[in-house]
Amino acid sequence: MLLKTVDFVDYVQGDLSGLIDSLTERTGRATPFEIEAWRSSLPHLSKILAEASKLNKNFSNTHLYLGHLTLEYRLPSSSSWCDAVLMGKNSDGKQCVYIIELKDWDVSTDSVGFAEGLITHKGNQWNHPSDQLKGYVNYCKRFHSAVESYSANVTGCAFITKSGNIQPYLDHPNSTLVNEFPIFNLDNSKELAQNIVNNISESDNQFAIDFEKGYYKQNRNILRQVAEQIQSKVNGSLTPYELLDEQRKGFNLVMGLLEEINRSGDKSKKHVIIVEGPPGSGKSALAINLWIESVMKFITPDKKIKKLKTEIKSKNLSKTENIVFVTTSSSQKSNWQSTFQNLAPEFSGQGFILSSNQYNPGISGSQVKRLRDLTGKEMLVKDWEENINTYFENGGDQRSMDNLHFISVVDEAHALINTEGHNIGFSSGWCLQAGPQAYHVIRSSQITVFFTDGKQSYRDSETTTIDNLEDFSRRLNAEIHKISLEGSQFRCGGSKEYIEFVENLLDNDSEFELDTSWRKTSANKSGVFDFEIVDFPHQIDEKLQSKIDLGLTARIISSYSREWKTKKESIPHDVAPHLMDFHFNYECNSTEMIYSKPWNYAPGEDYSMFIQAPLGSRMNDNQLCEVGCPYVVRGFDYDYLGLLWLDDLVYRNGRWCVLIENVKETALSQTKSRAKNAIVQKEKSGSRGLTEPELVLLDKIIKGYRILLSRALKGMYLYVHDEETKQYLTSILN
């Protein structure tokens, strides 16, 4: 919502409720908390801007706007919203962006945070407002088309719209942060007004328009510097990014295709490369190396980029050369962003990671409601192509444009959402009326590389198959190339035999004999992979801790057989043992034992806390203090893992079965509901055997265990709670 600041002041004074209604429609955010926050904070912002206008000596009393203001501005190709953004020129005539992060917070009981970038607010750890602002500022500097085109300055402040003591926000460990990204409250609002006019002196109408309509655009120089920095930090030693054998073959095939495509010079032709491989075949390592090498080969640094202002107006998007790494889940996104940021922090490395949700052409839940009211159309999920036409015919802005990216590298593509032919209840932030994610990734890219393994599609929303990828490619006239990593194995002791064992173990219809020659035992010292079943949960910790003491990595994992009761706890590790997600009382050698742990702690869906255990986290202090789920660990690996196998998948009468009451995964709600209904109908009719919905649920639970059993590099320890299942597994190993 772009306004002149003088109009915003009038709007707030004359029709605050109307302004809030417009914001809820624009953003789709209409919770009572957000509406109340706007109602409280916007009048204070209005007073600040009015005060700033009085301080600006370049304007007469009747010319009261500093520039243009956009409220609730969504950053290009991002899910983040900036509360308020001012645009104009500074005293040197340079275009400037000034971002204001609003917090309608009562700070009376707040204290310093646990680490830099955090603040203790109402007893919980929150992002420090200045750190949140820092992320917005750096993102705009690195990835906003208008900022790059105009070489604009970007700065800002955080504004707490209440009175109170903000000294804890200014103290160590955030003193350096707030020096660069200042924070104000209502008590020092005049200083805030002065800070604004020090940065923005006058308006620039065209820059404001171009900024609001800006798109994701990588800076060529920075893109190459990030690739060089990541490459320099992973070369020279055997790292998770090192490529071997079939990985190298796959890498050379993909790069050869890319070079051939680039040599052809046909920028109008789309290409889709599908790389398929089982767990541990090195898809993620290949994907990251492909991203690095693509940047190094296809992006020539331009030391002196000089762009005319008119260039951004030309809409000539074929000149963009974005090379992006695309993630398909919150766990993937937070972990890859953390990796890029750690390897290239000075370049805002995390900004080169895009979520698959960011390929949405612009359709949101609020837009669906608006278009239904405006056109009378139902906007059904199945009519997604018509929905897109309706959206653009009725003034919709395109968020992810055709051919915006030169190359999109999509890791874990099997987790992409495909709406066609599926009743998806869990959309993971994707507006289902926009259609299949993979279609839009292909649409927005000249070259798309998908890394996939259909057997790792686990949740109800993970519905994209290789056949789908080929179908969408044909619809968009893209040339299809396929590469297989079958036979490669870099986890599980490098044992293809172990992966085959897992596949056959979990397959009710397999006729293959279960080969355990891969297992390292006292009698088989040539085995390559440790695999042991323990009698009690605490023995998993003991086994894993002995490996951690040797400098190895370890985690405890489980399927969704326990509710996530601690999800909303600010510090789940400190709740009473009986309130934790995993809790066992048992007797061992005549001693009463208690074993309690929470699920993976992910504040703000930052799953890097569990996967990477950053300094200052509980996982850094104790790698075994939490339990990871299939969704979180998919795509990652550790030296050793401990699996809590707990009563959702059990062995009965020679077959694997699901005890549906023990399936707690909310993202399987549709599948679980259909299976429950089928069981009720089966009991009424007296029929026997598994129904199709039950088989679908069984397949998904088995996929979850396939993920869990294929994450370790050196070995696994299992605690199996169900006695009959334990006896079956033990009999196989003996």
N, C-alpha and C positions, 0 to 999 in steps of 0.2 A: 504494500500500500504506500505509494509515493505521494507525499504532500509537501507543500512549502511549510516551513516551520510556523509562519504566521497563521496559516490555515489550520495547522494542527492545534495551535493554542486556542483558536476560535472554536474548533471542533470539540475540544475537551470542555470548554466553558459552556458551549451551547447544546451539545448532544453527546455526552459521554457514553450513554447506553447504546446509541446508534453506532458509535465508533467501536465499541466492544463487540457488538453484533457483527460488524464487518470483519473484525479480527478473527472471531470464532469461525465465520464462514470461510475465510481465507486459509486458515491454518488447520481447521478440523479439530481444534483443541477447545473443548467447551466444558471442562470439568469445573465444578463450583470453586475449587481452589484457584484455578487459572483465571477465571472471571473475576474473582475477588482480588487477586493480585493485580490485574489490570486496573480494576476500579480504584485500587489504592495507589498504585505507582504512577499511572499516566498523568494525574493532576500534578504530582510533584515534578515529573519530567517537563510538563508544560510550563511550570513556574521557572524552572532552570533555564529553559530556552528563551523565555520572555526576559529573564534577567540578563542572559548572554546578549540578546539583541540590544539591550540598553547600553551594554559595555562596548558594543562595536561602534567605533567612531566613524567608520566608513559609510554608515547609513544615517539617513535622516530619521526623525521620530516616526515618520509615516511609512518608512520602508523597513519593516521590522523582521525581515527574515534573513538568516545567516546563509541559508542554502536550502537544500531539499532534505527531507526526512523520510526514510522508509521504516515502517513498523513491522516487526516480526518478519524479517528478511531471511529467506532460506538460502543458504550458501549453495552455489552451483554444484550439482552432483554430490550433495551431502544431505544427511538427514538432520543437520543442525540448523537451528533458527537463531539469528541474532535479534535481540529485543528491539533495538533502535539503531539506525545507521544514518549519520549526517554526511552529506556530500557537498563539496564546494571547492573553493580555492583558498590557499593560505596567503599571507601577506606578500609572498614572492610570486604569486600568480600560478603556483603549482597546484594541480588537482590533489584533493585530500579526502580520505575516508576516515570518519571518526565513529567508532563503534561504542555503543553504550550498553553495558550488561546491567540490567535492572534486577535488584533483589528486594522483594518486599519482606524482609526478614526482621524478626525480633532478635537482636544480638546480645541481649542482656546477660545471658548465661553462657555465651560462647567463649572458647578458649583456643589456644594455639593448636595447630593440627599435628598429626602423627608424623608427617614428613612434608617436605616442600610440595606445594600444590594442593595441600589439604587444609581444612579448617574443622575444628570441632564445633558443630552447630547442633544445639539441642541434644547433646550427648552422643551424636553420631558423627562419623567422618564424612565430610562433603567436599566436593571440589571447591577450592578457594575461588571466589569470583574472578580474581585477577588472572588465575591460571586458565579459567574458562575463556576469558577475554583473550588471553595470549594465543590460545588455539584458533580463535576466530581471526585474529589479526594476521597470524602467520599463514593461515589457509588462504586468506585473500591476497596476501603478498605473492604467494607461490602459484595459485591456481585460479585466479579470477581474470577473465579475458579483458575486462575494462581496466583493471589495475595495471596489467601488463601493457596494454595498448597505450595508455596515457602515462605510463611510468609514475603512477600516482603514489603518494604517501598514504600509509595506513597506520592509524593509531587508535587510541580510545581510552576508556576508563570503566570501572565498575561503580555503580551507584546504589547504595543501600538506602531505600526511601523511607527510613525511620531514623529517629534519634537514638543515641546510645553509644556506648564505649566500643570503638572499633580497634583499640590498641592491639588486641590479640591478632587481628588481621594484618597488622603492620610489623609485628615482631618476628624474630627468627622462628622457624626456618624460611619465612616468606618475605623477609625484608628486601632482598635483592629483587624479587619478583614484583613487589608493589612499587619499587623505584621506577621500574620500566613501564609497568601497567598499573597506574595509581587507582586507589579506591577511595571513594568519598561516601559520606552519609548526609542525612538531612541537616546535621549541625554545621557542616562546612560546604553548604550548597553554593555559596558565593565563590569559593575557590574553584568549584567544579565549573561554574559559568565562565570564570576567567580562563580555565584550562581549555574550554571549548573555543573561545574566541582567539586564543593563542594559536590554535591549529587551523581554524576556518574563519576567513574574513569576508568572503563573498560567495555568491552563488555561481554555479556553472550548470545551466539547464541541460545541455546535451550530455555532459558527463553523468549527471544524475540519471538520465534516461538509460544511457548505455550501461551504467552500473547495475541498475535494477534488472535489466534484461541480459546481464552477463552470463557467460557459460564457462564450463570447466576448461581451462587451457593451461597446459604445463609450460613452464619456462624452459626453453631448449637447453640453455646453459646449465641450469640447476638439475634438469633431468639427467644430463650426462654426468655431472659431478656426483650425483647420488649413486648412479650405476658404478662409476669408477671407485667410489668410496666403499660400497658394499663388496665389489669385486676384490679390492685390495685387502679387505679384512677377512675374506674367506679363502683366498688363494694360499698356496704354500703348505697346507696341512690337510689331513683327511677330516673334513667337516661334514655336517649334514647336507652341504651344498655340492660336495664332490661327486662327480659322475663316473660310473664304472659300467663296463660291459654293455648290456642291453640299453641302459640309460644313455650311454654315449651314442649308441646306434640311433636311438630315438631322437636324441638331441641333434645329431648331424642330419637326420632326415628332415626334421622340422626346419632347421636353419637353412638347409638346401632348398626347401620349398619356399621359404620366405625370401631368400635371395633371388630365386627364379621369378617370383611374383614381383619383387622390386625392380628387377631388370626389365620386365615386360613394359613397365611404365604406364600400364593401363589402370589409372586410378578409379575408373568407373566399375571395375570388376571386383566382386566380393569373393572372399575365400574363407572356408571353414575347415580347420584341421582338428580331427577328433583323435585324441590319444587315449587308448584304453589300457588298463592294467589292474592287476589284483592288488590287495593290500601289501604294502612293503615293496612294491615294484619301483618305487622312486619317483612317483608322479610329481609330488610337491617339489622335490629337489630339482627335477627336470624343469618344472614350471618357473622356478625362481631364476635358474640359470638362463632359461630362454628369455625371460624379461631383461636380465642384465645384458646378454649378448645382443638382443634386438636394439637396445638403446645404443650400445657401443658401435653397432654396424650401420644403423639406419638414421641416427640422429647426429648430424654434423654440427658441432658447436658454432654458434655465431657470436663472436665476442662483442660485437657492437650492433645490437638489435635496435633499429630505429624505425618505429612504426608511426605512420600518420594517423591522426584521430579518425580520419575518414575510413581507415581500413576496417575498424570494428563495425562500421555501419554497412559495409559491403555485404555482410553475411556470407562471405566466401569461405565456408567452413572446410572446403577441401584442402586448405593450406594448413590445417591443424595437424600436428604430428604427435598426439598423445599416445604414449605406450603405457597401459595401465595393467595392474595386477588385480584381478577381480576375485572377491571372496563370496561365499554363499551361505555363511552362517555367522552368528554373533561371535562364536568362539574363534572361528577362522579370522574374522575381521580384527578382533582385538589383539590376537596373537601376531598376525602378520604386521599390523600397524605398529605394535610394540617393537617387533624385530626391525622394521625399517627405521623407526624413530631412534632406536638404540644405535644402529649402525650409521645413521646420517642425521643426527639431531639438529645440526646447524642449518639443515636444508628442509626442515619439517618433513622428514622422510615418510611419515605416516600418510601424508596426503597423496602419495602415489598409489595407495591402496583404495580401490572403490568397492563398495558393496554392490551385489547384483541388484539390490533394490533401487540403486541410483540410476538404473537404465529405464526407469518408468518415464514414459513420454510426458507425464504431467497430471495423470488422473489420480486423484486422492478420494478418500471417503467423502470429504466435504464437497468436492467437485461432482461426485456422483449424485449427491443429494440436490445440489444446485441444478444440475441438468435434468433430473427427474421433475423438479418443480417447474423448470423453465420450458421443457419440451414435452412433458407428459410421457416420455419414453421410460420403459422399465429399467433400462441399463443392466440387463442380466449378465451374469458372468460369461455365459456361453456366447453372448453377442459382442465379444470384446472388440472385434474389428469395427463393428458399427459404433460401439462406444467411443472409440478413438476418433472416428470421423465426426461424431456428434460433438465431442469435446472441442475439436479445432474449429468446427463450423460455428461454434458459439463462444468464440473469443478466448479459447484456452491457450496459454503460453506453453511452448515446447521446452521441456526441461532437459531432455536428453535427445539431441538432434541426430538426424541420419548422418552416418559417416563421421561422427565427431571424433572418433578415436582411430588412429592408424592401426594399432594392434591392441586387442583385449585378450589377456591370458587368464583363463578361468580355471581356478583350482577347485577340485571337488564338485564338478559340474553335475554329478548325480543328485546333488541337493537342491538344484534349481526347481522353482515352482512352475508346473505346467497345469494350467486351468482346464485344458481341453479334455473332456470326458472324465473329469474327476470332481468329486464333491469334497472340496477342501475346507476344513473348518479352522485350521490353524495357518494363518497367512504370513506370519513372521514379518509383519510390517509392509508387506506388498499388497497393493490394492488389486484384488482379484479381477475387477472389471477391466483392468489394463491388459489382461491376457498373459500368455506364457513369457516368463523371464528370458529364456534362451532366445526367443524370437527377437526381443528388443535388444539383447546384447549383439546379435548378428546385425540387426538393423543399424545400430549406432557405431558399427566398426567396419573398417575395410577388411581387416583380417581378424578372425576369432580363433583362438586355440582352446579347445575344451579338453580338460583332463578328467577322466571319469571311470567309475567302476560301479555298474548298475547294482551289484550286490551290496553296496553300502548305502543305498537309498533306504532310509529307516523311518523317518517321520511321515505323517499323513500328507504333509505339504511337499515332500521330496518325490516328485512325480515325473521327472524328465529322463527319458531313455535315449539310447543312441539312435533308435528309429525316429524319435521326436526331433533330435538335432538334425538328422538328415532331411526330415520333412520341412522343418523351418528353413533350412538352407535352400532347398529347392524353391520354396515360396518366394524367397528373396533373391533368387537367381544367383546364388553363391556356389562356387565350385567346391566340391567336397573332397577332402583328403583324409585317409584313415591310417593310423599307426598303432601297432600293438606292442605292449611291454610284457606280454605273456611270457613267463619263464624267468623273469627277473625277480630277485628277492634280496632285499637288503636289511630286513628285520629278521627276527626269529632265527638268529644264528646263520643267516643266509640260506636257510633250509627251505627249498621248495617242497620237500617232503612233509615238513611240518604243516605248511599251509594246506597241502592236499589232505593231511590228517584232519585238520579242522573242518575242511569242506565235507569230507566223508563222514566225520563224526556227527555233524549236525544235519546230515541229509537222511531223512527217514527212508528214502527210496534207494539209497546207495547200495550197490552190490559189491563194492570194493572192500577188500580186507583192510583193516586199520593197521597201518605200518607204523611202528614206534621206534624204528631204528635210529631216528634223529635224536632220541632222548638221551641226554647225558646222565649216566648212573655210575655207581661203583663198579658194576659189572660191564658197563659199556662206556669206557673212558673216551672212545672216539666219537661219542655223541656230541652234537653241537649246541643243544638247547636244553636248559634246565626246565623241568616240569614236574611239580610235586603237589600232592594233595595233603593238606594238614588237617588236624582234628579239631583245632580251636581257633577262633579269630585272632587272638593275640599272637599266635605263632606266625601269622603272616607278618606282623610288625617286626617280630624278632628276626625272621629271615631277611626281610628287606633292610632293616637297620644294619645288619652285618654287611650288606652290600654298600649302603650309604657310607659306612665307616671306611670303606676302601676307596671312596671318592666317586662312586657310581651314582647314577640317578635312579630314582624309584618312586612309584606312586601306587596308591590303592584305588581300585576301580570297582564298579558294580553296574548292573543293569537297573532299569527303573522299577525295582521291586519294593522301593520305599518312598513314601511321600516326602516332598521337600518342605518339611515343617519349618525349617530355619530360614527360608528364603528371605523373609523380611527382617530378620535379626541383623542389627548393625554389626555385632561381633558374635557370630554363631558359635565360635569356639568356646565362649564363656558361659553358654546356657547350661542349665542343670543336665547331668548325663542322661536322665530319663526323658528329657525333652529333645534330645538330639535325633537326627534322622535315622541313624543306625545305633541301635542299643540292644545289647545282649547281656543277660544274666545267666551264668552257667557255672558248673563246678568242674575244676581241673585238679586232679591229684588231691582231692579232699579240701580244696581251697575255693571259696566263693570268688568268682571273677566278674568284673563289669567291663564291658567293651563298648565305648560310645564314640561316635564321630559324626560331624555334619557333612552334608553334601558340599560340593565345590563352591567356595565363596566367590561371588562374582558381582561386586558393587558396580552398578551402572553397566551391567553385562560385560565387564572387563574380565574375560576368562584367562587373560595372560597371567592373572594372579595365581591361578592353579597350574597352568602349563609351564610358565617360565619362572615362577617363584621369585619375583623381583626383590631386591634388597628392601628390607623394612616390612615385608609381608610375613604373615604367620607361616606360609609355606616355605619361605626362605629359612625360617628358624627350624621348621620340622616338616620335611617332605611328606610325612605320613599323617598329618593332622586332619586331612579332609579326604573325601571319597569322590572320584571323578566318574562322570557318566559317559555313555557312548557318544553322545552329541558333542561333548567337550573335547574328548581325546581323539576323535576321528581326525586323521591326517597328521597326528603327532606320535612320537615314540620315546621310549625310555629304556634304560638298560634292563631293569627288572620291574615287574608289576605283580601286585597281589590282587586277586579277584575274589570278591564276596559274591558267591553264586547263591541267590536267595529266593528260591521257591516260585519264581514266575515261570521258568522253563524247567520242567521235571521229566524224568524218564519213567514211563509206565507201560508195562506189557509189551516191551520191545520197541517202543516208539517214543519220540519226544512229544510232549503235550504242554499246553499253556494252562496254568491256573489263573483264570482271568481276574479273580479277586485280588491277585498280587501284582497286577500290571498297573502302575501308578503314573506312567508317562502321560502328561496332559496333551502333548502333541500327537498322541495316538487316540484321541477321544472319539473321532469319527469311526475308526476301525474297531475300537473296543465296543462302541455303542451298537454297531451293526452285528458284531459277534454275539453280544448279549441278547439282542432281539432274536437272532437266529436260534440261540439255545432255548429261549422261551418257546418259540414256535415248534422246535423239534420235540421238546418235552410234551407239548400239547398233543402233537400228532403221534407221539410214540415211535418216531423214526429213529434210526441208529446211524452211527457214522458221523464224521465231521462235515459240516456245511461249508460252503464256499467262504462266507465271512469268517468262520473260525480258522480256515486254512490260511486266509490272508493275514489274520492276526498272528498265527503261528509263524508264518514266513517273516513277518516284521520283527518278532521277538528273536528269532534265530539270527536275523541279520545283525541285531544288536550284539548278540554274543559273538558273532563272527568278527565284528569290529573290536570288541574287547579282547578276544583271544589272539589278535594279530597286531598288537601294538608294541610288544616287547622286543628288544634286540638280543638279549642274552638268556632270559628265563622268566618263568611265571610260577607263582604259588597260588593255590586255590583253596579256599574254604568253602565247602559245599554243604549247605544247611540241611537239605532234604536227604534223608538217609538212603532211600532207594536210588536216587540219582548218584549219590556219593559212591555207593557200592558198584554201580554200573561203571562209572569212570575209573574206579580203582581196579576193577577186574580187567579193564583194557590195558592198564599200565603194568600190571603184574604178569 
